[in-house]
Amino acid sequence: MEERIREAVRSALQELGAGEISFVVEWPGELSHGDFATNAALAASKELGRNPREIAEALVPLVQEALGDLALKVEAAGPGFVNITLAASAVTKVIDVAATESEWGQGNTNTGIRAVVEYSCPNPFKEMHIGHLMSTVIGEAVSRLIEASGATVIRDSYGGDVGPHVAKAIWALKKKEITEPATVKEVGDAYAQGSRAYEESEEAKQEIDDLNVRLYETLAKDPTEHTAEERELFEIWRKGRDVALDGFKNIYTVLGTNFDYFLFESETAPIGLSVVKDELARGVFEESDGAIIYRGEKKGFHTLVFITSRGTPTYEAKDVGLAFLKEERIPNDRSYILTGAEQVGHFQVFLAALEDIAPAVAKKMLHVPHGLLTLTTGKMSSREGNVITAAGIIEEVIKKAGEKNEDPLVAEQVAIGALKYMILRAAPGSNIIFDPEKSLSLEGDSGPYLQYALVRAKKILTYEAGAGGDQEPETPYEIERLIIRFPEVVRRASEERAPQQLTQYLTQLASAWNSFYASEQVLGSEEEAYKLRVARAFATTMQNGLTVLGIPTPERM
């Protein structure tokens, strides 16, 4: 629909002599102002040398003619806007599609595109904390939005299974004589112990640094060539990683996320080391005090170390290796990487270096930063061992939801909906303070509010109908004029990787449904058949919208 409006406005501008002008087609803030509005007159003012209001009035009949029966009215507004109200027949036609097509809202702008989306990325040898929960929820929603545009999406999670944090955990496990860690918590506690020792004891620090180097060397070898000491180190590393991954996968199952690939730093480190050393000879990198660095200042950033003076790769070198590994293992047209906003500086320098090494690969990569998630109880630190784990907060919210929902499945669906909504209602770059009590409210601005609106709509559709009439209202209901926006909302949210746009739209739509439900008699009314069609269109829109966001849709609440 928006494209039809855009074509009509472009055609009208051409008649006025401003066909090359860029303009915006958007939704007015108030439905009383119409279904669409454009700033075309304001945009063309300088080109045409005329007052914007004059141009708007000149555009009105031209746009009306171009749209024909599609528009009820076209009018000039304000300093130079053109507002367009769709004809009832046009709205009804779209509502019929929404009520009958299960794929309502799906687009095709990215059909044929393969996009890999990297998110969540918890590190083995640590417990998954609420920061990873935020990345998982946003990453899954962004993945589904990209899928809704017609693209094929491949999901991957990249974990740090080698490096100082792993050495700290293994050091502590060895001190406790634990050779077969059994739980995620056991491994996480070992990391916290090793981190404290690293800060407090020079002896422990030296032992952990040495262990880190030995682990890199061990993992670089063929396991059949390991010495007895290396076999012992390799086995405790492997078992610790497996335990952590099993814990992560349990959380992903609850959150409705399924990764196609799990990639690890132990795989990317050797590749990154090799590439950086090769590019050192070409002058992309340079040596400094025994380390290999990239001078980011030449592109407006800062200098970062890629290989330390001890010969171990940093995150930057590993990310270079990851870029090459993905090219080999996951052929793609676009690559999105979601991380916390604190990594923006790292990705600026890494992508600048990658542009010098492999410009075609760098060109299709995009870093999508998100903010921090904290609770009303405050901050956390995995080094101090007071982590608020993802599993812990999920368990807490499910328990609270269970106080109002006896069915454990419904309680879990409501809890996950509450968690995801509170994360997705804000722009990805925003910090969020999560309030478990507020998240479960049915009074609006919550996941359960949207879920309950859908449950009520589905319930009315189960009643036996036929006692009412088949008259149609003279003008569309407010909710209809919101429903028809759904495909465009999904498209825009996908293009901008902005799930909050869809979240906010669904909240507005749920409010409109509740108003419709409260003020309109459906069954037995003279417009029964029409109103049931509206209810079905709403249910399909809300169902599909929540599904795109990854929010569960309970059958009852």
C-alpha positions, 0 to 999 in steps of 0.5 A: 500500500505504501508503495502505491502511495509513493508512486502516486506522489512521485507521479504528481511531483513529475507533473509539477517538474520535481520528479527527482526530489526525495520525499517521505511517506509516513503514518500521521501521528493521529488517525484522524489526520488520515492513513498516510502523509507525505512531506513531498511539498516541503521537499520540493519547495526549494527546487520549484521556488514556491511556497510549500503550502502552495505546492501541497495544494497543487499536489492534492488533485494530482495525487487524488487522480493517481490514486483513483478509488483507492483514496477517500480524500487527499488534502493539504495540511499544516505548512505543506504536508499532504494527508491521504485517507484510504477509501473504505473499500480499499481498507476492507480489501486489505482486511480480507487478506489479513483475515484469510492469509496465514502468511500475512505480513511476510515480505519479499524484499530480500528474497534470495539473500543469505544473511548470517546473524551472530548473537548471544555469544556466551563464553564457555567456562562462565555462566550465561548472564543477563547480558547474554539474555538481552543479546539472545532476545534481540538477536532472535527478533532481528533474525526473524525480522530479516526472515520476514523480509524473505531472506534465508537466515543462518544463526550462529553463536561465537564463544570464547573457549580459549583465552585468559578467562578459560585459563583462570577457570581451569587453574581453579578447577585443577587447584580443587582437583576437579578433572570432570566438571559436572555443572555450569555453576561449578565451572562458573564458580571456578572462573570467579575463584581464578579471577580473584586469585589473578588480581590478588596473587602475583604467583597465581597470575604468573601460573594462569598466564603460563597456563593460557599459553600452554592451552593455546599451544595444546589446542594448536596440536593434533590430539594424537601428538599430545604429551600426558600433561597436554592430554590432561589439560585438553580433557578438562578443557573439553569437558568444561566446554561441553558442560557449559554448552549443554547449559546454554542449549537448555536456556535457548530451548526455553527462549525459542532460539535454535542456532545453526552453528556454534563457532569458537575462538579455539577454531578462529585463533590459529586462522587469525594468527596466520592472517595477521602475521601474513598481513604484517609483511604487507604493512597492514600491521606493525610491530611494537614492543614485541606485539603486533598492532593495528594503527587505527588512527589512520582511519579515525579510530585508535590503536589496538593490539592483535597479537600480544608480546607473548604470541597469543591472539587478542579478540581482534585477531580472533575476529579476523579468523572468525571472518575467514572461517565464516566465509569458508563454512557459512557462505553469505551475502550479509553478516550481522554481529550483535554485541553489547555497545561497549564493544563498539570501539573494538568493532570499529578497529577490527572492521577497519583492519578487515577492510585493509585485509579483505574489503569484500568481506568487510563490506557486507559485515555490520555491527549492531550494538545493544545496551545493557540489561540490569535489574532493579537490584543493580549491577553484577560482576562475573569476576566477583562471582555475583552474576545474575544468571540468565537461568536465574532470572528466567526461573524467577519470572516463571515462578512469579507467573506461576502464581497467576497461572496454574498451568506450568506451560502457560506460566512459562509462555507468559514469563518468556513473553514478559521478559522478551517484551521488556527487552524488545520495547526499547531501541537495541542501543538503549539500556534497560532496567528490568522489573520482574513485577512490572513485566507481568502486568496485564494493564498495558505496556507488557508482554502479557498485555499483548498475549491476553489481547490475542487470547480474547480475540481467539476466544470470540472466534470459537463461539458459534456465529450466525445469529447476527447480520452481514451489514458493513459499517460506512467507515472503517473501524480504527483498529482496521486502519492500524491492521493494514499497516502491519506489513509496512511496520515489519518491513521497516523494522527489518530494514532498520533492524529495530524490533522495538518498532514492531513491539510498539506497533503491537502495543498500540494495536492491542489497545485498539482491539481492547477498545473495539472489544469493549465498545462493539457487540460482535455476536448477534449484531447487525455487522456480526460477519464483518466484525468477526472478519475484523477480529480474525484479521486482528488475531492473525496480525497479533499472532504473526507479529508476536511470532516475528518477535519470538514472543510465545502465544498462549492459547489461554491465560 
